[in-house]
Amino acid sequence: MDKGIGLYPLHRCKTIHLVRHAQGVHNVAGEKDHSAYSSEDYFDAQVTPLGWQQVDHLRNHVLETQLLNKVELVIVSPLLRTIQTAVGAFGGGEDTNGTDATPLMVANAGSSDRPAISGLNSPPFLAVELCRETMGDHPCDRRRSVTEYKAMFPAIDFSIIESDKDVLWKPSPRETPDEVAARGVEFINWLWTRKEKEIAIVSHSGFLHGLLSSFGKDCVEDIKKELSIHFKNCELRSMVIVDQGNLGTDSTETTNYSGKVPQGLDHPSD
């Protein structure tokens, strides 16, 4: 069959919204001098003031498109810049006095000079190590302890992170593109085991490029090129995962209806 339109049962699909974090201080320094990425000065880099403006614009887009009402889960790489971006874009807005909800972000978290962000009326947030940036060499991609993050982002679920300290990042060697791509495939396979049907993922340029480079081999050249384009800061792209190999555990789409109620003759006319 020629390449063209595909048709798949809805329960074999998930919608994912991929987001790269907003501008971080390491991005600014690295643009001027690439060697800055290897500096300890940018350990677990935070979002810049311009980056927070980017977050605000993404937040407006998420609200205008009703995306916040559709997303059932926000998955975030456990690094400061991704968490700040995620809670700013998909959180419940500024925290107000008198609410009982645990805040997603406390005031001034990560030297942000931003007010606290409420967890009210927002989807749950889950920190996942699999979607971290390319690991090794760059201290900006080394995370803090989970204990530190929990103090800044109390409502985020860090429970599936096995170690309080960062045991995955090593000074060298840096992960190869093939290793990042393989981690991306592992992440998508894990994602498919989740019950949620619409998920936002806030991650990094290197990881997202590695992930998408592993897919689209059966697509025409234009779509392959589209998948391979690097993300800009705070860019969001929506995609669909399709289970073509019957790997999923969700056997029935909730909108499906079995029919034949009440029972009756229904022999096909052909």
LINJOPE-V781261 format. One record per residue. N is the residue number from 1. RES is the residue in one small letter. NEAR is the number of other ideal C-beta (glycine too) atoms within 12 Angstrom. Layout:
BEGIN
n	res	near
N	RES	NEAR
N	RES	NEAR
END
This chain:
BEGIN
n	res	near
1	m	7
2	d	6
3	k	14
4	g	10
5	i	7
6	g	16
7	l	11
8	y	18
9	p	18
10	l	20
11	h	21
12	r	25
13	c	22
14	k	34
15	t	24
16	i	38
17	h	37
18	l	40
19	v	44
20	r	42
21	h	51
22	a	45
23	q	32
24	g	43
25	v	34
26	h	39
27	n	32
28	v	25
29	a	23
30	g	24
31	e	16
32	k	13
33	d	14
34	h	14
35	s	15
36	a	23
37	y	31
38	s	23
39	s	21
40	e	16
41	d	20
42	y	28
43	f	27
44	d	36
45	a	40
46	q	36
47	v	43
48	t	31
49	p	20
50	l	18
51	g	35
52	w	36
53	q	20
54	q	31
55	v	41
56	d	26
57	h	24
58	l	38
59	r	32
60	n	19
61	h	22
62	v	34
63	l	22
64	e	12
65	t	17
66	q	11
67	l	28
68	l	27
69	n	15
70	k	22
71	v	35
72	e	25
73	l	31
74	v	45
75	i	42
76	v	49
77	s	46
78	p	48
79	l	47
80	l	45
81	r	49
82	t	52
83	i	53
84	q	49
85	t	52
86	a	51
87	v	50
88	g	45
89	a	47
90	f	48
91	g	45
92	g	31
93	g	29
94	e	22
95	d	29
96	t	15
97	n	11
98	g	8
99	t	19
100	d	12
101	a	20
102	t	24
103	p	34
104	l	43
105	m	43
106	v	28
107	a	21
108	n	17
109	a	35
110	g	35
111	s	19
112	s	31
113	d	14
114	r	33
115	p	22
116	a	30
117	i	43
118	s	29
119	g	30
120	l	22
121	n	19
122	s	35
123	p	33
124	p	29
125	f	42
126	l	34
127	a	39
128	v	37
129	e	32
130	l	33
131	c	44
132	r	43
133	e	46
134	t	36
135	m	34
136	g	25
137	d	24
138	h	36
139	p	30
140	c	39
141	d	42
142	r	33
143	r	37
144	r	32
145	s	20
146	v	27
147	t	18
148	e	24
149	y	37
150	k	26
151	a	17
152	m	34
153	f	41
154	p	27
155	a	37
156	i	43
157	d	26
158	f	30
159	s	14
160	i	20
161	i	30
162	e	16
163	s	16
164	d	16
165	k	17
166	d	28
167	v	15
168	l	24
169	w	29
170	k	17
171	p	15
172	s	11
173	p	12
174	r	22
175	e	27
176	t	16
177	p	19
178	d	14
179	e	21
180	v	33
181	a	26
182	a	20
183	r	34
184	g	35
185	v	24
186	e	22
187	f	34
188	i	35
189	n	21
190	w	22
191	l	34
192	w	28
193	t	19
194	r	26
195	k	17
196	e	25
197	k	26
198	e	30
199	i	41
200	a	41
201	i	49
202	v	51
203	s	48
204	h	45
205	s	34
206	g	35
207	f	44
208	l	43
209	h	27
210	g	36
211	l	41
212	l	36
213	s	26
214	s	26
215	f	29
216	g	21
217	k	16
218	d	15
219	c	19
220	v	14
221	e	13
222	d	12
223	i	19
224	k	18
225	k	14
226	e	17
227	l	27
228	s	23
229	i	20
230	h	20
231	f	29
232	k	20
233	n	33
234	c	38
235	e	28
236	l	35
237	r	25
238	s	22
239	m	28
240	v	22
241	i	35
242	v	26
243	d	25
244	q	17
245	g	11
246	n	14
247	l	18
248	g	26
249	t	13
250	d	23
251	s	13
252	t	14
253	e	18
254	t	11
255	t	10
256	n	13
257	y	9
258	s	9
259	g	9
260	k	9
261	v	8
262	p	7
263	q	8
264	g	8
265	l	8
266	d	10
267	h	6
268	p	5
269	s	5
270	d	3
END
